[in-house]
Amino acid sequence: MSGSNVGLPASNRPTAFFSRTFDEAMALTREARDYLRDYGDEDSRSLEPAVGLHFAVETMRLTARLTNIVAWLLAQRAVHQGELSREELREEAWRLGAQDVCLGEPPVDPEALPPYLCDLLRRSERLFQRIARLDEMVAADIS
């Protein structure tokens, strides 16, 4: 446990961890939205046509990662708020989805893509991997 949890009662630690993770996911989602809205078209037009196609694929992968992360976190929130049981949460419908897409190897060297998009892709992949580990723990009922 991090030092910031030391003074909290044990019952508040998972909630604090969840809140930080949820906030991180939402901030990254807003950041990706802003980048794609404000700079995505301009950045994609400056690329070679083949790399531009990969730009489109990777922005879709970014969107898929963030969408699946937020959906999973909202399901966790529903459990914390008593709207969904822990048993229901282990059902396939509530599990983290699209792992084959979200964690698949990119078809192009990410460094060929615009630097800011590369950064968003790296951070979203790391967050998705963390959530995937948590999803496995929830499925195994490890707490």
Phi, psi and omega per residue, in radians:
M1 nan 2.547 3.141
S2 -1.332 2.815 -3.121
G3 -1.081 -0.443 -3.127
S4 -1.215 -0.288 -3.139
N5 -1.621 -0.128 -2.998
V6 -0.998 -0.753 -3.087
G7 -1.425 -0.153 -3.111
L8 -1.442 2.538 2.996
P9 -1.071 2.610 -3.089
A10 -0.946 -0.610 -3.112
S11 -1.173 -0.382 -3.137
N12 -1.571 -0.253 -3.079
R13 -1.101 -0.841 3.120
P14 -1.076 -0.648 3.129
T15 -1.140 -0.727 3.108
A16 -1.123 -0.756 3.107
F17 -1.076 -0.812 3.141
F18 -1.045 -0.787 -3.113
S19 -1.067 -0.749 3.118
R20 -1.119 -0.740 -3.134
T21 -1.159 -0.756 3.108
F22 -1.068 -0.805 3.125
D23 -1.070 -0.723 3.102
E24 -1.067 -0.783 -3.136
A25 -1.112 -0.751 -3.127
M26 -1.189 -0.675 3.113
A27 -1.127 -0.745 3.125
L28 -1.157 -0.662 3.096
T29 -1.100 -0.787 3.108
R30 -1.125 -0.703 3.141
E31 -1.106 -0.759 3.116
A32 -1.125 -0.757 3.106
R33 -1.021 -0.810 -3.115
D34 -1.109 -0.757 3.124
Y35 -1.062 -0.884 -3.086
L36 -1.130 -0.663 3.136
R37 -1.213 -0.762 -2.988
D38 -1.615 -0.522 -3.019
Y39 -2.274 -0.229 -3.042
G40 -1.011 -0.851 -3.135
D41 -1.081 -0.796 -3.130
E42 -1.081 -0.801 3.138
D43 -1.117 -0.690 -3.095
S44 -1.226 -0.582 3.128
R45 -1.193 -0.412 -3.096
S46 -1.489 -0.009 -3.086
L47 -1.673 2.724 2.986
E48 -1.034 2.620 -3.083
P49 -0.936 -0.751 -3.135
A50 -1.147 -0.704 3.119
V51 -1.235 -0.599 3.087
G52 -1.064 -0.649 3.068
L53 -1.110 -0.753 3.111
H54 -1.167 -0.565 3.040
F55 -1.005 -0.810 3.136
A56 -1.091 -0.768 3.137
V57 -1.087 -0.787 -3.091
E58 -1.244 -0.553 3.057
T59 -1.202 -0.581 3.064
M60 -1.198 -0.671 3.090
R61 -1.126 -0.722 3.076
L62 -1.012 -0.822 3.133
T63 -1.097 -0.735 3.128
A64 -1.104 -0.753 3.121
R65 -1.031 -0.905 -3.054
L66 -1.157 -0.674 3.112
T67 -1.097 -0.785 -3.140
N68 -1.194 -0.646 3.097
I69 -1.099 -0.874 -3.095
V70 -1.126 -0.716 3.110
A71 -1.060 -0.750 3.138
W72 -1.122 -0.771 -3.140
L73 -1.133 -0.635 3.090
L74 -1.147 -0.634 3.065
A75 -1.134 -0.692 3.096
Q76 -1.108 -0.725 3.109
R77 -1.059 -0.695 3.126
A78 -1.057 -0.641 3.080
V79 -1.171 -0.818 3.142
H80 -1.028 -0.541 -3.109
Q81 -1.647 0.081 3.090
G82 1.353 0.240 -3.137
E83 -1.530 -0.251 -3.099
L84 -2.505 2.424 -3.136
S85 -1.474 2.795 3.081
R86 -1.098 -0.585 3.111
E87 -1.147 -0.774 3.118
E88 -1.091 -0.654 -3.099
L89 -1.073 -0.494 -3.131
R90 -1.408 -0.132 3.085
E91 -1.187 2.612 -3.079
E92 -0.955 -0.618 -3.106
A93 -1.067 -0.454 -3.103
W94 -1.757 -0.017 -3.130
R95 -1.326 2.841 3.097
L96 -1.160 2.215 -3.056
G97 -1.768 2.987 3.004
A98 1.018 0.577 -3.102
Q99 -1.103 -0.595 3.126
D100 -1.117 -0.643 3.106
V101 -1.332 -0.822 -3.016
C102 -1.244 -0.459 -3.118
L103 -1.976 0.125 3.124
G104 -1.196 2.762 3.113
E105 -1.200 2.345 3.093
P106 -1.195 2.540 -3.113
P107 -1.317 -0.114 -3.127
V108 -2.427 2.700 3.058
D109 -1.070 2.076 -3.113
P110 -0.977 -0.439 -3.136
E111 -1.189 -0.239 3.072
A112 -1.357 -0.256 -3.135
L113 -1.539 2.868 3.117
P114 -0.977 2.463 -3.056
P115 -0.969 -0.715 -3.110
Y116 -1.163 -0.692 3.082
L117 -1.109 -0.725 3.090
C118 -0.997 -0.751 3.131
D119 -1.108 -0.793 3.107
L120 -1.075 -0.721 3.129
L121 -1.103 -0.776 3.139
R122 -1.095 -0.839 -3.106
R123 -1.154 -0.685 3.133
S124 -1.197 -0.608 3.110
E125 -1.176 -0.742 3.106
R126 -1.083 -0.759 3.118
L127 -1.139 -0.728 3.119
F128 -1.083 -0.730 3.115
Q129 -1.086 -0.717 3.093
R130 -1.087 -0.781 -3.140
I131 -1.151 -0.641 3.110
A132 -1.081 -0.691 3.085
R133 -1.142 -0.724 3.100
L134 -1.119 -0.693 3.117
D135 -1.065 -0.716 3.087
E136 -1.107 -0.700 3.116
M137 -1.129 -0.751 3.127
V138 -1.118 -0.746 -3.141
A139 -1.091 -0.589 3.135
A140 -1.534 -0.055 -3.111
D141 1.065 0.716 3.050
I142 -1.658 2.164 3.103
S143 -2.257 nan nan
